[in-house]
Amino acid sequence: VHGGDNAVTAAAPDRRRSEDARASDADIALLQAIHARKTGALLCVSARAGGLLVGASDADLDCLTTFGTRFGLAFQIADDIKDETAPTSVTGKREGGDRLSGKLTYPALFGVADSLALLREEFDAAVAALSSLSRDASLIVQVAGDAVAPALLSAGT
């Protein structure tokens, strides 16, 4: 997969950290690398595979690669937020379970409010990547929005 390094630096390490979080730059870099290689890579490959299956041009594949990478990070941030804020009845997992088990997450490093801002930044960048796509991307944008909406709702926004 090529063109996917921008998500690793997109969630800027200089963003204000939450008062509770004691995040080092190394923790932030590790979290970004984990998410880029995890959900970011999975969704990047998925977006590219769809493009390859329909014979997309190189320019469209670049758009889809950037979308998949940025949306992958947005999705993972949303998942971290949802785990922190949504009740067990919504997630099927213990509310705050990642925090309680000591997992490295965006809310743990940045707090929920800054994580929401990062989610919006990554989601907006993912959608913007589709603006040059030669085909209508409205369905992709709708599905992507639906995928992150539960995190926004559970955090009260």
C-alpha positions in Angstrom: 0.0 0.0 0.0 1.4 3.4 -0.9 0.6 6.9 -0.1 -0.5 6.1 3.5 2.1 7.8 5.7 0.1 11.1 6.1 -2.2 9.6 8.7 0.7 8.8 11.0 1.5 12.5 11.2 -2.0 13.8 10.8 -3.1 13.5 14.4 -0.5 16.1 15.5 1.7 15.2 18.5 1.8 18.9 19.5 -2.0 18.9 20.1 -2.8 19.9 23.7 -2.8 16.8 25.9 -5.6 16.3 28.4 -4.9 17.4 32.0 -5.1 13.8 33.1 -3.0 12.3 30.4 0.7 12.1 30.9 1.5 11.3 27.3 5.0 11.4 26.0 5.9 12.0 22.4 6.9 8.4 22.2 3.5 7.2 23.4 1.8 9.4 20.8 4.1 8.1 18.0 3.4 4.5 19.1 -0.3 5.0 19.2 -0.3 6.6 15.7 1.9 3.8 14.4 -0.4 1.1 15.8 -3.5 2.7 14.4 -1.9 3.3 11.0 -0.8 -0.3 10.8 -4.1 -1.6 12.2 -7.4 0.0 11.1 -5.7 2.5 8.8 -4.0 -0.2 6.7 -7.1 -2.4 6.7 -9.4 0.4 5.4 -6.7 1.7 3.0 -6.4 -1.8 1.4 -10.2 -2.1 1.3 -10.6 1.3 -0.5 -7.9 0.5 -3.0 -9.2 -3.0 -3.6 -12.6 -1.5 -4.5 -10.9 0.9 -6.9 -8.9 -1.9 -8.5 -12.0 -4.0 -9.0 -13.7 -1.3 -11.0 -10.6 -0.4 -13.0 -9.9 3.0 -11.3 -7.3 5.3 -12.7 -4.0 5.9 -10.9 -5.4 9.3 -9.8 -8.5 7.7 -8.4 -6.5 5.1 -6.6 -4.4 7.8 -5.0 -7.7 9.5 -3.8 -8.9 6.2 -2.4 -5.6 5.4 -0.7 -5.6 8.7 1.1 -9.3 8.3 2.0 -8.8 4.8 3.3 -5.7 5.8 5.4 -7.3 8.9 6.8 -10.7 7.3 7.4 -9.0 4.3 9.0 -7.4 6.6 11.6 -10.7 8.5 12.1 -12.5 5.2 12.6 -10.0 4.0 15.2 -10.2 7.3 17.0 -14.0 7.0 17.0 -13.7 3.5 18.3 -11.5 4.7 21.2 -14.0 7.5 22.0 -16.9 5.1 21.9 -15.2 2.7 24.2 -14.5 5.5 26.7 -18.0 7.2 26.5 -20.7 4.7 25.3 -22.6 2.5 27.7 -22.0 -1.2 27.7 -25.5 -1.6 26.2 -24.2 0.1 23.0 -20.8 -1.4 22.7 -21.2 -4.8 24.3 -18.0 -4.0 26.2 -17.5 -2.4 29.6 -17.6 1.4 29.4 -14.1 2.7 29.7 -12.7 -0.8 29.4 -9.7 0.2 27.3 -8.7 2.8 30.0 -9.3 0.4 32.8 -7.1 -2.2 31.1 -4.4 0.3 30.5 -4.6 0.4 26.7 -3.0 3.2 24.7 -5.9 5.1 23.2 -6.6 8.6 21.9 -8.8 9.6 24.9 -6.1 8.3 27.3 -3.5 10.5 25.7 -5.5 13.6 24.6 -8.8 13.4 26.5 -12.2 13.0 25.0 -12.7 16.6 23.8 -9.4 16.7 21.9 -9.9 13.2 20.6 -13.2 14.4 19.1 -11.4 17.3 17.4 -8.9 14.8 16.0 -11.7 12.6 14.8 -13.3 15.5 13.0 -10.0 16.5 11.4 -9.2 13.0 10.1 -12.8 12.5 8.9 -12.8 15.8 7.1 -9.4 15.0 5.5 -10.7 11.6 4.4 -13.7 13.2 2.8 -11.6 15.9 1.2 -9.4 13.2 -0.4 -12.5 12.1 -2.4 -13.1 15.5 -3.9 -10.9 14.7 -6.9 -12.4 11.3 -7.5 -13.8 10.9 -11.0 -16.9 9.2 -9.7 -19.6 10.2 -7.3 -18.4 9.5 -3.8 -21.5 10.5 -1.9 -22.3 6.9 -0.8 -18.8 6.3 0.5 -19.1 9.6 2.5 -22.5 8.6 3.9 -21.3 5.1 5.0 -18.1 6.6 6.5 -20.1 9.2 8.4 -22.5 6.5 9.7 -19.5 4.5 10.9 -18.1 7.3 13.1 -21.5 8.7 14.2 -21.9 6.5 17.2 -18.7 7.9 18.8 -20.0 11.5 18.2 -23.4 10.6 19.7 -21.9 8.8 22.7 -19.6 11.7 23.5 -22.6 14.0 23.3 -21.9 15.9 20.1 
